[in-house]
Amino acid sequence: MPNVLIHKASELRPETRAAVEAELGRSLQDDEEVSIMAFVPHEAPTGEAHAETARNLQQHLNRIDQKTKNVPEEETEKALNEAIRNARTGYRERE
């Protein structure tokens, strides 16, 4: 049994499309894709494991900051927007 389903909105059965639109609170465009995932969530870390995860993330972000400290902010924003546009179809930058 698959854990991920991806369908074009135009290919959904009418009752399925209506249910998805009701959950999203908006109409779907025919060319949009709808993804449905089913998975068992894992417990979030607590206590020392949570603190260690936070420290590791902060160290990682600090390393990134060091590598990019001489990159102009405009160039950084341009790269981030390009990455978001590639990852999320239909993304529009704020004007």
trRosetta pair geometry for C-beta under 8 A, 3 or more apart (Angstrom, degrees):
i j d omega theta_ij theta_ji phi_ij phi_ji
2 5 6.2 112 104 -68 126 74
3 37 6.4 29 148 -157 81 68
3 38 5.3 -124 -153 64 71 79
3 39 6.1 65 -176 -72 127 80
4 35 6.6 -17 -167 -166 93 97
4 36 7.2 158 -154 82 45 53
4 37 5.2 -6 -104 -104 79 78
4 38 7.9 -154 -68 24 43 66
5 35 7.1 157 83 -154 52 47
5 36 4.5 -2 55 53 101 100
5 37 8.0 -161 26 -70 64 40
6 33 5.7 8 -174 177 96 117
6 34 7.2 165 -150 81 49 46
6 35 5.0 -12 -100 -100 82 77
6 36 7.9 -168 -72 21 40 65
7 11 5.2 -128 -177 79 100 110
7 12 5.6 112 121 -71 136 82
7 33 6.9 161 83 -155 30 70
7 34 5.4 -17 63 57 83 94
8 11 4.6 80 64 6 89 106
8 12 7.7 -140 94 -24 49 79
8 30 7.3 27 161 168 103 60
8 31 7.0 -41 -155 -144 107 32
8 32 7.4 133 -157 82 60 39
8 33 5.7 -49 -97 -100 50 68
8 34 7.7 94 -167 13 7 81
9 12 5.8 -39 -158 4 41 117
9 17 6.4 90 -168 -124 79 110
9 20 7.8 -141 -122 89 91 146
9 28 3.9 -165 -139 143 146 132
9 29 6.4 120 47 81 153 40
9 30 5.6 -142 84 -135 104 27
9 31 7.3 -8 36 40 107 15
9 32 4.6 40 -19 66 128 87
9 33 7.2 -129 -26 -91 76 18
9 34 5.8 101 -80 -26 72 107
10 30 4.0 47 -68 -163 107 90
10 31 7.2 18 -21 -67 117 37
12 16 4.6 -129 -178 90 104 112
12 17 4.1 133 99 -63 127 90
12 20 6.9 -67 -157 11 167 138
12 28 7.9 51 25 70 141 160
12 34 6.6 26 -63 29 133 144
13 16 4.4 84 57 8 86 108
13 17 6.8 -159 84 -8 40 87
14 17 5.7 -56 -144 38 29 111
14 18 6.2 31 157 -21 65 107
15 18 5.6 -50 -145 35 32 114
15 19 6.5 35 154 -21 63 104
16 19 5.7 -54 -151 34 32 111
16 20 6.4 29 153 -16 66 105
17 20 5.8 -55 -147 38 32 109
17 21 6.2 30 155 -17 66 108
17 28 6.3 -113 -159 34 96 134
18 21 5.8 -56 -145 40 29 111
18 22 6.3 33 154 -23 64 106
19 22 5.7 -53 -149 34 30 113
19 23 6.5 28 154 -17 64 105
20 23 5.8 -56 -150 37 32 109
20 24 6.2 21 156 -10 67 111
20 28 6.6 22 104 -44 118 134
20 34 5.7 -22 -151 -137 159 147
21 24 5.8 -59 -140 45 30 105
21 25 7.9 -163 167 8 54 7
21 26 6.6 -109 -155 88 77 35
21 27 5.6 10 -139 -113 126 40
21 28 5.7 -110 -82 -15 96 90
22 25 7.5 28 180 -72 28 42
24 28 7.4 93 46 -65 154 86
28 32 5.1 -126 -169 56 92 134
28 34 7.0 -32 -125 -62 148 114
29 32 4.6 106 60 -21 82 104
32 90 7.9 6 -107 -46 92 152
43 46 7.8 -49 152 -15 109 101
44 50 7.3 46 146 -97 90 108
45 49 3.8 -123 -164 117 117 108
45 50 4.4 172 112 -71 94 65
45 52 7.9 -87 155 53 152 90
45 53 5.4 131 55 -11 151 141
46 49 6.5 42 55 54 37 103
46 50 5.3 -3 -135 -27 17 123
47 50 6.0 119 50 18 28 101
47 51 7.1 -59 141 -2 38 102
48 51 5.4 -54 -145 39 36 113
48 52 6.1 38 156 -21 69 105
49 52 5.8 -53 -146 37 29 111
49 53 6.4 32 153 -20 62 106
50 53 5.8 -54 -150 35 30 112
50 54 6.4 31 152 -19 64 106
51 54 5.7 -54 -150 36 31 113
51 55 6.4 32 152 -19 65 105
52 55 5.6 -52 -147 36 33 112
52 56 6.3 34 154 -20 65 105
53 56 5.7 -53 -147 36 31 112
53 57 6.4 31 154 -19 64 105
54 57 5.8 -54 -148 36 30 111
54 58 6.4 29 154 -18 64 107
55 58 5.8 -56 -148 38 31 110
55 59 6.3 32 154 -20 65 106
56 59 5.7 -53 -148 36 31 112
56 60 6.4 33 153 -20 64 105
57 60 5.6 -55 -151 35 32 113
57 61 6.4 29 153 -16 66 106
58 61 5.7 -54 -146 39 32 109
58 62 6.2 37 153 -22 65 105
59 62 5.6 -53 -147 35 31 114
59 63 6.6 34 153 -21 63 101
60 63 5.8 -53 -154 32 32 111
60 64 6.7 31 149 -17 64 103
61 64 5.6 -51 -150 36 36 113
61 65 6.3 42 150 -23 66 103
62 65 5.5 -50 -148 34 34 115
62 66 6.5 36 153 -21 64 102
63 66 5.7 -52 -151 33 33 112
63 67 6.5 30 153 -17 64 106
64 67 5.8 -59 -150 38 33 110
64 68 6.2 0 162 6 68 115
65 68 6.4 -77 -141 52 25 91
65 69 6.1 53 158 -67 66 90
66 69 5.9 -22 -143 -20 28 117
68 71 4.6 -47 -166 21 77 124
68 76 6.4 89 175 -100 130 118
71 75 5.3 -114 175 83 94 123
71 76 5.4 111 117 -60 117 95
72 75 4.6 89 66 6 87 105
72 76 7.1 -154 97 -7 45 86
73 76 5.5 -55 -149 36 36 114
73 77 6.3 37 154 -20 69 104
74 77 5.8 -53 -148 36 30 111
74 78 6.4 33 152 -21 63 107
75 78 5.6 -52 -147 35 32 114
75 79 6.4 31 154 -18 64 105
76 79 5.9 -57 -150 37 30 109
76 80 6.3 28 154 -17 65 108
77 80 5.7 -56 -146 38 31 111
77 81 6.2 29 157 -17 66 108
78 81 6.0 -56 -147 38 27 109
78 82 6.4 29 154 -20 62 107
79 82 5.7 -54 -148 35 30 113
79 83 6.4 31 154 -19 64 105
80 83 5.7 -56 -150 36 32 111
80 84 6.3 29 154 -17 66 106
81 84 5.7 -53 -145 38 33 110
81 85 6.2 34 155 -20 66 105
81 93 5.6 7 -139 -89 128 122
82 85 5.8 -54 -147 36 30 111
82 86 6.4 27 155 -17 63 107
83 86 5.8 -58 -150 38 30 110
83 87 6.2 17 156 -11 66 113
84 87 5.8 -64 -143 44 30 104
84 88 5.7 -25 175 29 71 110
84 91 5.2 -160 137 167 98 168
85 88 7.0 -75 -121 61 19 72
85 91 5.2 -136 -100 66 54 121
87 91 7.9 43 70 -25 71 144
88 91 4.3 83 94 -49 106 117
